[in-house]
Amino acid sequence: MSLRLTTALALVLSIPVAALAQTVVPPVAAKKPFLITGPAGAPPRNDDYYWLRDDTRKNPEMLANLNAENAYADAVLGPTKPLQETLYNEIVGRIKQDDASVPYRKRGYYYYTRFETGKDYAINARRKGSMTAPEEVMFDQNAMAAGKGYFALSSVDISQDNGLAAFATDDVGRRQYVIRVKNLKTGEILSDTVTNAEPGAVWANDGKSFFYIDKDLTTLLGNKVKRHVLGTPASADTVVYEEKDNTFYMGIDRTKDDRFICIGVQSTVSSESRCTSAAAPGSFAVVAPRQRDFLYQADHLGGRWVVRTNWNAPNYRLMTLADGTAWGDRTKWRDMVAHDPKVFIDDYALFDGFTAINERSGGLKRLRTLTAAGKSSFIASDEPAYAMSLGTNAEPGTDWLRYTYTSLTTPTRTFEVNARTGARKLLKENPAPGYVAANYVTERVWVPARDGKVRIPVSVVYKKGFKRDGTAAMLQYAYGSYGASTDPTWSPSVTSLLDRGMVYALAHIRGGQEMGRSWYDDGKMFNKKNTFTDFVDVTRYLVAQKYAAKDRVAARGGSAGGLLMGAVANMAPEDYKVMIAQVPFVDVVTTMLDETIPLTTGEWDEWGNPKTKASYDYMLSYSPYDQVAAKTYPALFVGTGLWDSQVQYYEPAKWVAKLRATKTDTNPLLFRVNMEAGHGGKSGRFRSYRETAEYYAFMLGQLGVK
């Protein structure tokens, strides 16, 4: 390195990020007017940055812009490199390097994954009969990922005779998986190759064929179920079902007793299951025909179907259908667990002697067991904010229910509880070297929403000894879409913030289902703005209650949570010092008008269909890209992946370009583009924490956290 370059680098590293962001010239994207047509009655909209969209991802001018953004981010973040390294080492230091999952038993084998010290990817292994038997390594993901910028092994499905594994991999991050087959006895990878598939294959009982979901090449929606016969080309695969309605998503699985193979399709407001015999697959018969505002999922065990459904039950109920009864007749269904307006049934698992029910009450995710005799038992917790979830329960012939427990202060624990005796045993507590749970405090806060209709639950955590005096820095996180609930879980990275005196707040805003189905309904379609105002109301309340200083609040969200960041940045920029928006869905109207973009058609019942004027106007009124204005914005760190199939890279690229050209402040605006990843960011258990350390370092600098 030359003396001149060394001196220049030293100078750069001595300048604070905020000052450096003003010194280094940010990229300026060219403006190229492009008119987008809306519904009847709506004037065309000009989009100066539409040209940044390139579906091939090869346009030199577009790539030059993204590379310039990365170079600018590198330059501005140069002074934070030592802190990034410190944060990264702290985070990975709380992860046991040679950890392993809790083994589970299925058809005579114990399956588990394990990691080796210093390696990014897991090893998938099994042992026959007991955990003292010799290990059989099925897949060494580290070897499979060697030399690849991105790698994901997303499913491993074992044939009924335990001899073959169908496995799905993605080397790009685009979620267009390749399914291949491995002979687990010989180690041979068979010549069978299926491309452009969803992960997950379901074997027929004979082990000579499997079913899988084929994707539309343009929209990337899974729309066909095909059957592949081993030894034949994928081009000869038979289509056993094709979904014609592009508002539905698709999945395929076996029932708990392995008697049926079922195809499930679901939209936001409707679902339908069709099943066939796993022993002799034939035509797939419909369990209950689809109908708008009718949702259900069905499983089979013990001579009956058990159905979770919202039929006359907004928070869901469990119903049964005895074998020998016509599937399509809902009048034959019988209540097993009646509807409760205060309890949302989230999931269930069937066992020979009982049923396990995951439900939400008071914003918390809890578990209970229900015996065949009707005895119900709840699993207790000692913390005010926590989450219990069903674990891997592969075989129904047991009295033991496996579940996981976690909170903002408790690393994930895996338990088994005996549904008959109530005895409980701890199978594993995820090791967190150097972490002492007793040094941290979690609490549940209830925030009144501005509309006066609800109180918003918030899970808060801080280090013991924290003083509520209105001087602390705080990071607030939320998601708030699709009915996806955000549960309080322990994080090795958040601990680094708490150790620096920060508060972490998890806002359970409307749009999720923490408080039941109505919580979701009140945060979508024409109620979507409740999601954004809830987030702001939580911030203002916590500041008023002296959890944080008004000028030391950070916000973070990703994907639909990135939409939340963009909307709040427009609505209440003065409430936040810095925002982190990861893979943000920010160009709402343009995306939802384009049916060729993955996810568009399946989400018209989530956001609205902008081809109708009322939906168009409402969506336009909060779309972050469309509402960018000449005013002061918080410091912003925006992240995306070039190969993202869920939120296309050009949404945040356009948003950043428009913000640069429009906003009136000099606050830093950084755009990090991962050129070898998709929606989930970098692959591997450690590499993703490099990204975390980078935006944390940026955030800490903006908040003035030492």
Protein Blocks (a to p, Z undefined) as FASTA:
>chain_A
ZZklmmmmmmmmmpcfklmmmmpccdddddddddddddehiacdddfklmmpcfkopafk
lmmmmmmmmmmmmmmmmmmmmmmmmmmmmmmmmpcfkbccddddeehiacdddddehiab
dcddddehiakbccddfbdfklmmgopabdcdfbdcddfkopaccddddfkonopacddd
ddfknopacfbdcehiaehidddfklpaccdddddfklopafbdcdddehiafklpccfb
dcfblkbccdddddfkomaccdddddfkbccdddddfklgcddddfbacdehiacdddde
ehiacdddfehplnopaddddehiafklmklpccfbdcdfkbccfbdcddfkbccdddde
ehiacdddddfkopacddddfbfbdcddddddfbfbbcbdcdddddfklccddddddfkn
opacdfbdcddehiafklpccdddddddfklmaccdddddddehiacehlaccddddehi
ghiacdddddfklmmmmmnopacdddddehiamnojklmmmmgcjlmmmmmmmmmmmmmm
mmmnopacfklcccddehjlmmmmmmmmmmmmmlpfbdcdehiafblmlmmmmmkbghkl
mmmmmnopfkbmklmmmmmmmomklmgccdddddddddddfklckbgfklmmmmmmmmmm
mmmbfbdcdddddfkbcfkopedjklmmmmmmmmmmmmmmmnopZZ
